[in-house]
Amino acid sequence: SGVALGTAREPLAVSVAEPPLLDKLAPVPNRSGVQLAVDYLDFATFDKRTGDHTDRMLHATVDFTYRLPGAVEAIGVGYGVYAGQGGYADEVWDPNNPLPKSGFHYGYADIEVGGHTDDHLHISGGGQLIAGVGREGFGMGGEGRLRLGDRDATNLALIARTIDRVGFLSEVRFGTRPIQHALLGISVGATNQPNEGDIGVELGTELEVLASPSASILVRGSWQGRTIDHGGLGAGAGVGFRW
């Protein structure tokens, strides 16, 4: 007996047609996911100066993501809310200088593309187009990000976001998977949210526990401050589902 067609020295190439688009979008376990999360950031927890230095922000989101094989790795849509008070490090709020309030309700579309290099390093880039309504009317924004490494393993992400009348956020986030059923993230960033106020620094950490193959629980903790005297604590939580 012997090899009828092709050998190790002279292999034969066989062309295989790509699956149709409908097959790529067919139901696959854990391809679709939704996450609900809320974060509360207080910039004035440790501000002991006299007077009212209130400075806080609430951010809540509902995100739907659909993962795909190929160069386009994920597409998604979502809804979010920013609500804040203050935004300044040295202002004192009183009847003559009332506490400023901000609010912004928005929706967004998201896409992420990527692939592996010759060294088997996964690289991806993505962004969001944001549109919403705030206290001063319609506003738009966007987000861009670059990720080195798989999102569900060890990775480093660079993120930049800006929204009309809300402000900007630039962030460096490191993520890893210390055990099979948990994801850990550490981040550092700068922002002038929630109302394009003074720039502050954010230091955060998050833990996502994969409670089951289709559900996860997310907890976050942070410190943020606009100056040495004007800083505080933050916390967040969320739940995610995949099917």
N, C-alpha and C positions, 0 to 999 in steps of 0.2 A: 504494500500500500504506500501511497505518497500523496503530496499536496497537488491537487488538480489545478488550482488557479492561485497564483501569487505565492511568494515565498518571503522569508524574513529579509532577504536581500533585495527583492523586487516585489514589494507589496502592491496591491491594487487599491486604488481610491474608489470609494462608492459614494455617489451623491445621494443625500437624503433630504427630501423636501421639508421645510419648516412646517410645524403644525399650523392649522388655520387660526385666525385671531380668536374665533369663538372658543377654540380649545384652550387658548392661553387664559381666557377669562372664565373658564369653567370653574365650578366650585371645587376648592381644595382645602383640606383642614388647615386652620390657622392662617389662612390667606387674608381674611377680613378681620378688622379689629376696631374697637371703639374704646376711648378712654375719657373719663370724666375726672377733672382735677380742679382744685381750688387752692390758692395761695394767699396768705395774709402777711404783709410786710409792714413792720413798724420801725420807722427811722428815729424814733424819739423815746424809746423805752428807757434809756439810761441818761436822758437829758435832764439834769437836776437844776438847771438855771431857773430863775424866777420867771413867772409869766407862762402863757400858753404857747408851747412849741409843737403842737400837734402836727404829725407828719406820717401818714400811713396810706396803704394802698391794698386793694383787694383785686385779685385777678382770677377769673374762673373761665374754664374752657371745656368744650365738648368736641373731641376730635374723632373723625372716622378715617381710617387708613386701609387701602387695599394694596397688597403687595403683589408684584408681578415678576415673572422670570424674564431675564434679558436685561438690556441696557437701561430701560425704564424700570426701576426697582420698586417704586411706590407712587401712588397718587392718593390724594386725600382732600377732604373738605372739613370745615369746622366752624364753630361759633364761639365767640368769646366776649367777655365783659371786663373792662377796667373801671374801677371806682376808687377815687382817692381824695384825700384832704391834705392840705399843706403843700409840701414840695420844696420848702426852703429851710436852710440850716439856722439862720439867725433872726428870722422874723418872729415877732411877738404878736399873737392874735388877740384883739380886743374890739370893742364896738367901733373904734375909729379905723381899725385895720382888720376887717372881718376875715375869717378863715376861708381861703379859696377852696372850692370843691370842683372835682372833675369827674366826668363819666364818659365812657365810649363803648358802644355796642357794635360788634363787627362780625363779619363772616370772611372766610378766606378759602382759597384754593391752593393746594400744595402739590409739588412734584419733586421727585428725587431720582437722579440717574447716576449710574456708576458701573464699576467692573473691577476686575483684578489685573494687576500688573504682571510682568514676567516673573517678578519675585514673589508672586502670590499675595501681595498686599492689596487689600480691598480699599478702593478710593471712591467716594461718592460726593456729589454736590447737589444741592437742592435749593428751593426757595418757595416763598409764599407771596401771593398777591392778596392784599388786605383792603377791604372797603367797609365803611361803617358810618355811624351817626353818633355825634357827641353833643355836648351842651351848646356848641357853637355851630352845629350843622354837620353836613357831610364831610367826611375826611377819608384819605387813602394812606396806604403804607405798604411796606414790603419787608421781606426777610430773605437773607441769603445765608447759606451755611456750607461748610466743607468738612467732610468726615474722613478720617484715616482709620481704617479698621471696620470690622463688622459691627453693626448697631447692637447686636445681641451678644457681643463678646467684648474684648478689650478694644477701645477706640478713643480717639481724640477728635473733638468737634470744635470748630470755630464758627460762631454765630453772630450775626449783626441784624438788628431789626429797628425800623423807624416807622412811626405812625404820626400823622398830623395831629397836633394839639395834645398828644399823649407823651411823646418823647422818644428817645432812642434807648436801645439796650445792646451792648457789645459784650460777648461772653466767650470764655474758653472753658470747655467742659471735658473732663476725663471720665470715661466709663469703663468698668470692668465687671467680670463675672466671677466673684471669689468662690462661690459654690454653685452647684448645678441649678438650684432653684432660687437664686437671688442675683439681682443686678445692683451694683453700687456706683453712684456717680458723685463727683466732686467738681465744683465750678467756681470761677471767679469772674466778675464782670463789672462794668461801669454803666450807669444809667442816670437819666434826668427825669424819669417817669415819677409821678403820673400826669404831670401837666407842664412838661418842658421847663422844670425848675432848676435848682442847683444840682450839679453832678455829684453822685455818690457812688460808693463801692459796695458790691454784694459778694459775700462769701457763702456758698451753700453746699449742702450735701443731700443726697436722696438715696433711698433704698426701695427697690421694687422686689417684692416677694412673689414668686410664681406659685400661688397657692394651689393651682391645678393646671393641667394642660390648656385650659380655656379661660382661666381667670387669674388676675394678679391684683395685689394691693400695693399702693405707693404711699410713702411717707417722706416728707421733706423738712429740713430745718435750716435756718440761715441767720447770719448777722449782716446787717447793712447799716451804713452810716454816711452822712454827707460831710461831717467833720469829726474831730476827736471827741468833742463834747456832744455831738448830735448823732447818736447811733442807737440801734435797737435790734430786737429779735424778730424772727419770722418763722412761720410754720405752714405746712401744706399737707394735703392728703388727696388721694385719688383711687379710683378703681378702674381696671381694664378688663375687657372681654375679647376673646378671639373665637372665631368659628370658621 
